[in-house]
Structure formats: C-alpha cells, structure tokens
Amino acid sequence: MKKLFISVSLILIGLSALAQEWGVVNISVCNLRDTPTYSAEMVSQALLGTPVHILQTGGSYNWPQVQTPDTYTGWVHKDAITVMDYAAYHAWNVAPKVVVTALTGIVHKEASRQSATVSDVVAGDMLRYLGKRGNYFKVAFPDGRTGYLSRKLAKEEDDWRQGISLSPEAILETAQSMLGFPYLWAGMSPKGMDCSGFVRTVLFMHDLILPRDAGPQSKVGERITDMTQLQPADLVFFGRWKEDGTAGISHVGFYLGGGRFIHSLGLVKIGSFVPQDACYDAYNTGRYLFGTRFLPYIGTDPQIQTTLSNPYYAE
C-alpha cells in the first residue's frame, strides 16, 4: 500500500509539472539561448511581463525552453521566468498593468528614490498594477515581488493605449531617442539591440508586434522597390540578391526621409544614401535592396499584431 501511495504521488507530481506549460518573464530583459546553458549563443530576448509557452525542459527544470509571442524559441534560466498553471497565466494576462514608457528605470522597495532596489526596468516592460502612493505606482512582478515605480516612468495600461501614436513622426521620434545605444547580437531592448531587434523594440513601444528577424520583417506590408517612393517610417532592407533572384537580407532600419535612415550597426546611428551628406553610408548604400511600408496595413496584415490581437497575450 505504501509503495502504491508513493507511485501515485510521483505520478501526480509529474502530471502537475507537465500541466505547467505557461510562464511570464520575471526580469527586465530575459535572454533566450540556443541550448540550455549560460555559455550558449543568445538568439533573442523577451521583456518583463511577456507571456511565454513552455515547450520542454533541458534535462532539469533549471532551463526550460520557451516560445515568445513572436513565435521565437529559446532556452531560458528558470529564474528569468515564473512558471504558472493556466489559471495563473490567464489571471496575469487579464490583470491591470503598468507599462514602462521610459527607456530605463528602477522599481524601489518603498515609494522613495532612496529606498532599496527591487529590480531595474526598461521600456516595454509590464508589471501588475496594484495602486498608487503619491508619485509612485505600486506594482507586482510575476513571481509576487512588489515595489514602487515612479509615475514619471510608466503609464497605466489603458492610458498607455489611449496615448499611443502610430504616426511616422512618433515612431521615428522613439527610434531617435535610442541614438548611441549599443548594438547587441540578438538584443531586443534599450540595453542593446541588433538591427531587427531595434525595429522590434521601437515598434513594441507603440504596441506593435512584428516578426523578430529582418527576413520575415521584409514580408510585412507592401514592398517599395523604387527608392524615390520611400516615406518616413518605412522599413529599409539591406543584403545581397541571390542567383535565384531572391533577397538575402542581412540588415534593416527605418527610413527617416531625405535619403537618411536610422539603424543599429555597432550602435544606433543615422546613415544616408546621399553622397553629399556628412553621414553618407557607402557600405549600406551599396547593399540596399528595397523598402517596405507597414503602417497602412495595421489591422489587415496578420503579421502585424498588438498585445490585444496576439494570442499569447489574449489567452
């Protein structure tokens, strides 16, 4: 009888672990790696508050493999996410949130700048809204930690949505607010970003979710083959044409207008297709392929999503 009880208990424990197929990112920026170890190559990142699906574990529960809302997969350390059953995961998704709008900030233990640090935060991070105390939001992390975030650094989710502008000017203002920020392979936050991660980071601050990499990003919206027809905030793509006539895309940025573009290569910077410009970029001009226009296709192109339409956030 004792052996049967132990066997049944082990089965129940196993079923409980298998039932926990969901999670939420628990730190400001979570690194996704191509194998379950810290020394593995980083393949992407996910922000605090991002809902993820847990696909499997890497030999132990220290390294779950997750899939992010842009369908990217990678291995993360267990401390970077909070594993949840579906009820808790759904409760997190529907709970009122605070969205970080400043590029960086600190959550404090108490409603004071002199108070101890609970965590850093970056633009796009989402925390659970628990109320206000003076000039601070009281917030909760997915793992239950609580703290206080200056109201100058964030907005309540509903206010954030109402204030979002999808104008080219607003998107490019966000992009230029990151000038000089460092390039980081697979990075997707103000702490560092690669070229497509820069595009994703900027657009997520306007509640837009595009594919993660430059190649899939080039298939969104309408292709613009004539450079003279480019408009501000169009995406511009670089690489080489292959022998079969397809584009080998290796780089992306935003078109600023007037022959200039902003991109992340070494650091976030402005380049130009115009030889007379001080910022003329001969290298990227030589490998320019085409542009794409995505803004008119919000709501009609299924590859352009928001946190209201993406199924991970809706679950």
C-alpha positions as CSV (number, residue, x, y, z in Angstrom):
1,M,0.0,0.0,0.0
2,K,2.8,2.4,0.8
3,K,4.5,1.7,-2.5
4,L,1.3,2.3,-4.3
5,F,0.9,5.6,-2.5
6,I,4.4,6.7,-3.4
7,S,3.9,5.7,-7.0
8,V,0.6,7.6,-7.2
9,S,2.2,10.7,-5.6
10,L,5.1,10.6,-8.1
11,I,2.6,10.4,-11.0
12,L,0.6,13.3,-9.6
13,I,3.8,15.4,-9.2
14,G,4.8,14.5,-12.8
15,L,1.3,15.5,-14.1
16,S,1.4,18.7,-12.1
17,A,4.8,19.6,-13.7
18,L,3.5,18.8,-17.2
19,A,0.4,20.9,-16.6
20,Q,2.6,24.0,-16.0
21,E,3.1,24.8,-19.7
22,W,2.9,28.6,-19.4
23,G,5.1,31.3,-17.9
24,V,5.7,35.0,-17.7
25,V,9.1,36.8,-17.9
26,N,10.2,37.8,-14.4
27,I,13.2,40.1,-15.0
28,S,13.6,43.3,-17.0
29,V,15.2,41.6,-20.0
30,C,15.3,37.8,-20.4
31,N,17.9,36.2,-22.6
32,L,16.9,33.3,-24.9
33,R,19.7,30.9,-25.8
34,D,20.1,28.2,-28.4
35,T,21.0,25.5,-25.9
36,P,20.2,25.2,-22.2
37,T,23.4,26.8,-20.8
38,Y,24.7,30.2,-20.0
39,S,27.6,29.8,-22.4
40,A,25.3,29.2,-25.4
41,E,24.7,31.7,-28.1
42,M,21.9,34.2,-27.4
43,V,19.2,34.0,-30.0
44,S,16.7,36.7,-28.8
45,Q,15.3,38.4,-25.7
46,A,11.9,38.9,-24.1
47,L,10.8,41.7,-21.8
48,L,9.4,41.6,-18.2
49,G,5.7,40.7,-18.2
50,T,5.9,38.9,-21.5
51,P,3.7,35.7,-21.6
52,V,5.5,32.6,-22.9
53,H,4.7,29.0,-23.7
54,I,7.0,26.4,-22.1
55,L,7.9,23.7,-24.7
56,Q,10.2,21.4,-22.7
57,T,12.9,21.4,-20.1
58,G,16.6,20.8,-20.7
59,G,17.3,17.8,-18.6
60,S,16.3,19.7,-15.4
61,Y,13.9,22.4,-14.6
62,N,16.8,24.9,-14.5
63,W,16.5,25.6,-18.2
64,P,13.0,25.5,-19.8
65,Q,12.6,26.0,-23.5
66,V,10.1,28.7,-24.2
67,Q,8.3,30.3,-27.1
68,T,7.6,34.0,-27.1
69,P,4.6,35.9,-28.7
70,D,6.6,36.4,-31.9
71,T,6.9,32.6,-32.1
72,Y,10.7,32.7,-31.4
73,T,12.0,29.8,-29.3
74,G,15.0,29.5,-26.9
75,W,16.2,28.2,-23.6
76,V,16.0,30.5,-20.5
77,H,17.2,30.1,-17.0
78,K,14.4,29.2,-14.6
79,D,14.9,32.4,-12.5
80,A,14.1,34.6,-15.6
81,I,10.5,33.4,-15.8
82,T,7.7,32.4,-13.4
83,V,6.2,29.1,-14.3
84,M,2.4,29.1,-13.9
85,D,-0.6,26.9,-14.4
86,Y,-3.1,28.1,-17.0
87,A,-5.3,29.8,-14.4
88,A,-2.5,31.9,-13.0
89,Y,-1.2,32.7,-16.5
90,H,-4.6,33.8,-17.6
91,A,-5.0,35.9,-14.4
92,W,-1.7,37.6,-15.2
93,N,-2.8,38.4,-18.7
94,V,-6.1,40.0,-17.8
95,A,-4.9,41.8,-14.7
96,P,-4.5,45.6,-14.9
97,K,-0.9,46.5,-15.8
98,V,1.6,49.3,-15.7
99,V,3.7,49.8,-18.9
100,V,7.2,51.2,-18.6
101,T,7.5,54.1,-21.1
102,A,10.9,55.5,-20.0
103,L,13.9,53.8,-21.6
104,T,15.2,52.7,-18.2
105,G,14.2,52.9,-14.6
106,I,14.2,51.3,-11.1
107,V,11.5,49.7,-9.1
108,H,12.1,50.5,-5.4
109,K,11.1,48.6,-2.3
110,E,9.2,51.7,-1.0
111,A,7.8,54.8,-2.6
112,S,11.1,56.7,-2.4
113,R,14.2,57.1,-4.6
114,Q,16.3,56.4,-1.5
115,S,14.6,53.0,-0.9
116,A,16.3,49.7,-1.8
117,T,16.1,48.4,-5.4
118,V,13.8,45.6,-6.3
119,S,14.7,45.5,-10.0
120,D,15.6,47.5,-13.0
121,V,13.1,48.0,-15.8
122,V,13.3,49.0,-19.5
123,A,10.8,50.4,-22.0
124,G,8.1,48.0,-22.8
125,D,8.2,46.1,-19.5
126,M,4.8,45.3,-18.0
127,L,4.0,44.9,-14.3
128,R,0.8,44.3,-12.4
129,Y,-0.9,47.4,-11.2
130,L,-1.7,47.4,-7.5
131,G,-2.5,51.1,-6.9
132,K,-0.8,54.4,-6.3
133,R,1.1,56.0,-3.5
134,G,1.9,59.6,-4.1
135,N,4.1,59.9,-7.2
136,Y,4.6,56.2,-7.5
137,F,2.7,53.2,-8.8
138,K,2.6,50.1,-6.6
139,V,3.4,47.2,-8.9
140,A,3.8,43.4,-8.7
141,F,6.1,41.1,-10.6
142,P,5.0,37.7,-11.9
143,D,6.8,36.0,-9.0
144,G,4.9,38.0,-6.4
145,R,7.6,40.6,-5.6
146,T,6.1,44.1,-5.1
147,G,7.6,47.5,-5.3
148,Y,7.1,51.1,-6.3
149,L,7.8,52.7,-9.7
150,S,7.8,56.4,-10.4
151,R,4.8,57.5,-12.3
152,K,7.1,59.6,-14.5
153,L,8.5,56.3,-15.9
154,A,5.3,54.5,-16.7
155,K,1.6,54.6,-17.5
156,E,-1.4,52.6,-16.6
157,E,-2.1,50.2,-19.5
158,D,-5.4,51.9,-20.6
159,D,-3.8,55.3,-20.5
160,W,-0.8,54.0,-22.5
161,R,-3.0,52.5,-25.2
162,Q,-5.0,55.8,-25.5
163,G,-1.8,57.8,-25.8
164,I,-0.2,55.6,-28.4
165,S,0.5,57.4,-31.7
166,L,1.1,55.4,-34.9
167,S,2.2,58.4,-36.9
168,P,5.5,58.2,-38.7
169,E,6.7,61.2,-36.7
170,A,6.0,59.5,-33.4
171,I,7.6,56.2,-34.4
172,L,10.8,58.0,-35.6
173,E,10.9,60.1,-32.5
174,T,11.0,56.9,-30.5
175,A,13.7,55.5,-32.8
176,Q,15.9,58.6,-32.4
177,S,15.5,58.5,-28.6
178,M,17.9,55.5,-28.8
179,L,20.7,57.1,-30.8
180,G,24.0,55.9,-29.5
181,F,22.6,52.8,-27.8
182,P,24.9,49.8,-28.3
183,Y,24.5,47.0,-30.8
184,L,24.0,43.6,-29.3
185,W,23.5,40.5,-31.3
186,A,20.0,39.1,-30.6
187,G,19.3,42.1,-28.3
188,M,15.8,43.5,-28.2
189,S,15.7,46.1,-25.5
190,P,17.3,49.5,-24.7
191,K,20.1,47.6,-23.0
192,G,21.3,46.7,-26.5
193,M,19.8,45.5,-29.8
194,D,20.6,44.1,-33.1
195,C,19.2,45.6,-36.3
196,S,15.8,43.8,-36.3
197,G,15.7,43.9,-32.5
198,F,15.9,47.7,-32.8
199,V,12.9,47.7,-35.1
200,R,11.0,45.4,-32.7
201,T,11.9,47.5,-29.7
202,V,10.8,50.7,-31.2
203,L,7.5,49.3,-32.6
204,F,6.7,47.5,-29.3
205,M,6.8,50.8,-27.6
206,H,3.9,51.7,-29.9
207,D,2.2,48.3,-29.2
208,L,3.1,46.8,-32.5
209,I,4.5,43.3,-32.7
210,L,6.2,42.4,-36.0
211,P,8.2,39.2,-36.7
212,R,11.5,39.0,-34.9
213,D,14.1,38.8,-37.7
214,A,14.8,41.0,-40.7
215,G,13.9,38.4,-43.3
216,P,10.3,37.9,-42.1
217,Q,10.0,41.6,-41.4
218,S,10.6,42.2,-45.1
219,K,7.5,40.3,-45.9
220,V,5.2,42.5,-43.9
221,G,3.1,45.2,-45.6
222,E,3.9,46.5,-49.1
223,R,7.3,46.2,-50.8
224,I,8.6,49.5,-52.2
225,T,11.1,48.9,-55.0
226,D,11.6,52.5,-56.1
227,M,13.8,54.3,-53.5
228,T,12.3,57.6,-54.6
229,Q,8.9,56.4,-53.3
230,L,10.1,55.7,-49.8
231,Q,8.2,57.5,-47.0
232,P,9.3,58.2,-43.4
233,A,9.0,55.2,-41.1
234,D,9.1,52.7,-44.0
235,L,11.5,49.8,-43.2
236,V,14.6,49.7,-45.4
237,F,16.4,46.4,-46.1
238,F,20.0,45.6,-47.0
239,G,21.9,42.5,-48.1
240,R,22.6,40.8,-51.5
241,W,20.4,39.5,-54.3
242,K,20.9,35.7,-54.7
243,E,21.4,33.9,-58.0
244,D,17.8,32.7,-57.9
245,G,16.5,36.3,-57.7
246,T,15.5,36.2,-54.0
247,A,16.8,38.7,-51.5
248,G,19.5,37.6,-49.0
249,I,18.5,40.0,-46.3
250,S,21.0,40.7,-43.5
251,H,20.1,44.2,-42.2
252,V,17.1,46.5,-41.6
253,G,16.4,50.0,-40.4
254,F,13.8,52.8,-40.5
255,Y,13.7,55.4,-43.3
256,L,13.8,58.9,-41.9
257,G,13.2,60.8,-45.1
258,G,15.5,63.0,-47.2
259,G,17.6,60.0,-48.1
260,R,18.5,59.2,-44.5
261,F,17.8,56.1,-42.3
262,I,18.3,55.1,-38.7
263,H,19.6,51.6,-37.8
264,S,21.6,49.6,-35.3
265,L,25.0,48.6,-36.5
266,G,27.8,49.0,-33.9
267,L,25.4,51.4,-32.3
268,V,22.1,53.1,-33.2
269,K,23.0,55.8,-35.7
270,I,21.8,57.7,-38.7
271,G,23.1,56.9,-42.2
272,S,22.4,58.4,-45.6
273,F,22.1,57.3,-49.2
274,V,23.1,60.8,-50.3
275,P,26.8,61.1,-51.1
276,Q,26.8,64.8,-50.2
277,D,25.6,64.1,-46.6
278,A,28.1,64.1,-43.8
279,C,26.5,60.8,-42.6
280,Y,26.7,59.2,-46.1
281,D,26.9,55.4,-45.7
282,A,28.6,54.0,-48.8
283,Y,28.6,50.4,-47.5
284,N,24.9,50.2,-46.8
285,T,24.0,52.2,-49.9
286,G,25.9,49.6,-51.9
287,R,23.9,46.7,-50.4
288,Y,20.4,48.4,-50.3
289,L,17.7,46.1,-51.5
290,F,14.2,47.7,-51.1
291,G,11.8,49.1,-48.5
292,T,8.5,48.0,-47.1
293,R,5.6,50.1,-45.9
294,F,3.7,48.6,-42.9
295,L,1.7,51.4,-41.3
296,P,-1.3,51.3,-43.7
297,Y,-1.6,47.6,-43.1
298,I,-2.1,47.6,-39.3
299,G,-5.3,45.7,-38.7
300,T,-5.2,43.9,-42.1
301,D,-1.8,42.2,-42.3
302,P,-1.9,39.2,-39.8
303,Q,1.9,39.6,-39.4
304,I,1.3,43.0,-37.7
305,Q,-0.1,42.4,-34.3
306,T,-0.6,44.2,-31.0
307,T,-0.9,42.9,-27.4
308,L,-4.6,42.9,-27.9
309,S,-4.5,40.7,-31.0
310,N,-1.6,38.4,-30.3
311,P,-2.9,35.1,-28.9
312,Y,-0.3,34.8,-26.2
313,Y,-1.5,38.0,-24.5
314,A,-5.1,37.1,-25.1
315,E,-5.0,33.6,-23.5
